């Protein structure tokens, strides 16, 4: 597992802020973040967004990596749990997560963070998969949630 101190979240947040300044289109923002996040850390094997497109329904948004699942109901998987509860899901072993949806057989651990706009509107979830077991920490979850809030919280 990569040491947490290797990830420069302050630098990443500054780059993302500069790249997204003034942009209000959710899909454009998601595409930029997916790219920047994916290439910022070797633990990130699949990095992308699932967008809320209807009641209790997520659909794939911009991502980096292999193909993702196209549709995920709030009632299924790690992404659904994050959307349903409004809380980050830190899963050290996806095989031990009840109802995990295996979009890629290489995924060993997962971090999913809800993405909120202004007034707490759920926009979607950020899904980061790793091919390493137990790849993520609460530090990752908190830092990434802060970046997401900085970018999407004003929309």
N, C-alpha and C positions, 0 to 999 in steps of 0.2 A: 504494500500500500504506500502511496506517495505521502510524504510528510506534509502536513497541513501548512507549515510555514513556507512551503515552496510556492503557494498560490498567492499572488500579489493582488488581493481583492481591491485595495485602494487604487492601484494603477489601472486595474480593469474597470472599475467604476468611473474613473476619470476619462478613460478612452471612450467608454460607452456614452458618457454625458456629452463629450465633444461630438461624437458621431451622430447623436440623436437630437441635438439641440434644435428646438423649434419644430420638430416633426410631431405630428399628431395622428398620423395614420397607424392604426394598431398593427396591421400586417407588415408594414414597412419597419416598424419598431421591432416586431418579433423576428423578422428576417435578420436584421442587423444584430440583435442580441444573440440569436441562435449561432450565427457565424462567430462572433467575438468570443462567446463563452466556450463553444466547442473547441476552438483552437487555442484556448488559454490554459488548458490543463489536460495532461495525458490520461487522466482517469476518466475523462468524459468521452465515452464510446459512441453515444447517441445523445444528441442535444436538440430539443425542439419544444414546440408549443402545441397544445391541444386547445382549440377555441370553443367557447360556449356558443352553440348555434341554435339551441332550442331548449325547451324545458328538460332539464336533467340529461343533456346530450352534449358530448364533446366531439369535435371533428379535428382531424390533423391540420396543423398550421405549418408555418415555416420550420424547417429542421435541417440538421446536418447529420450525416451518417446513413446507414442502410434504411430500407423502407420501414415505416412505422405502421401501426394499426390505423385504419382510416376513420373508424367510428368507435367511441367508447362511451357507454352509458355511465352516468354517475354511480350506478349500482354495482359496477364491476371494476376490478383491478386497483392498482395503486393510484393511477390518475383519477379514477372515479372517486376514490376515497378522499383525495385532496380536494376535489371539487365539492363533494358532498359535505365534508366537515369544515372546509375553509381553513384547514391546518396542513402544514408541511408534513409529508410522509417520508421518513427516513428508514429505508429498508435495507438492512445489512445482507440479507439472504432472500432473494426473490422467491426461491422455492419454498420458503417457510411462510410466505405471505398468503393468507387464504384468498382465493379468487384471483391470484396474479394472472394477468394476461401476457402470455409469452409471445410478444411481437418479434423478438429476435432470440434465438437459442443461445447466443453468446452472453446475454445479460445475466450478471451475477448479483448486482446490487443496484439500488435505484434511489433517487431523490426527486420528489415531486413537490413543487411549491405553487400554491394558488396565486394567481395574478389578479390583483384588484385595481379597478379604476377609482375615480372620484366617488365619494359617498359609499364606498365599500362594494361597488358593483363588480361581480365576478366576471372577468373577461375570459379567463381560461386558466391553464396550468402550464408551468414550465416543467418538463420531464427531462431528467438527466439520467442516463443509464451508464453503468460501468461494466466492463468485462472482468473486473476485479471484485472479489467478495469484500464486504464491509469497507467500501471505498470512501464513504462520506461521513461527515461529522456534523454536529450541531453548529459548529463554526461555519461550515459551508452553507448550511441552511439559512442561518442568520445573515450572512454576508450577501448571499444571492437574493434573499427576500428584500434586503435593503436596496439593492440595485434595481430590482423589479419595481419597488415602491417609488424610487426616484424617477423612473422612466414612465410608468403607467399611472401612478397615483394622481396625476393632475388631469387625466383624460376623462 
